[in-house]
Amino acid sequence: MPRQIKELERQIRALSGEEKVELLRVLVDELDAPADPDVERAWLETSQRRYRELVEGQVEGIPGPRVFQRLRDRLGG
């Protein structure tokens, strides 16, 4: 771990509980910042296309329990 990160971690650990909570709020807000409009548009177009394909019978849906079982099998859970 780079020295700067270790120093930053040391400083964060020295904060009070309230200060840590505030820091977390600020960081989460930054991560939740508005996404790139082009990315949002691309996701919307993709989801609309996939929904149409499902409704029109071009693709077959997979039941949720089967999807989750496959994930558990892959992840060893």
N, C-alpha and C positions, 0 to 999 in steps of 0.2 A: 504494500500500500504506500503510495507516495507520501512524503513527509508532510506536505501541505494538508492532505486529507486527515492524517493522524492528528495534526495540530487542531484542525477544525473539529474533529470528533472530541478531542479533549475539552475544547471550549464549550461545545454543546453539552457535554456531560456535566459541566460546571454550572449550567443554567438551573434556575429553579423550575419546578414542575410547571408553573404557569407560563414561564418564558418558553419552555419546550413546546407546550401546547400552542402558543401563539406562533412559534417558528413553524410547527407542523401545518398550521392553518395557512400560513403564507405560502409554504411550499406546495401544498395540495392545490391551493387556488391557482398557483402558477402552472401546475401540471394540467389543471382542468381548463386552461385558457382556451378561448375559441380556436377551433381547428381551422386549418387552411380551407377556405371556401371551395377550392377545386377538389380537395379530398372529400369534403362533405357531399358535394354534388356527385362525385363518382360513386360513393357508397349508396346514395339515394337511387341513382340510376341502376346500379347493380341489384339492389334489393327489389326495386320495382320490376325489373326484368325477370328476376328469379321467381317472384310472386306470380307474374303472368304465366311463366312456364309451368308452374305448379297448378294453377287454376285451369289452364288450357290442356292439362294432361300430357304435356311434353316431357315432364319429369315426374318421378314418383317420390313422394315424401318418405322419410324414414321416421318411424315413431320415436318419440323422445326417449323412452326407457331403453330402446335398442342403441340409440346414439350414446347415451351415458354409459351403458354396459361396454360398448366398444372402447370408449375412452378409459374406463377403469381397467379393461384388459390391456390396453396399450401402455398405460401408466403404472401397471402393476398394483392397482388399488383394489 
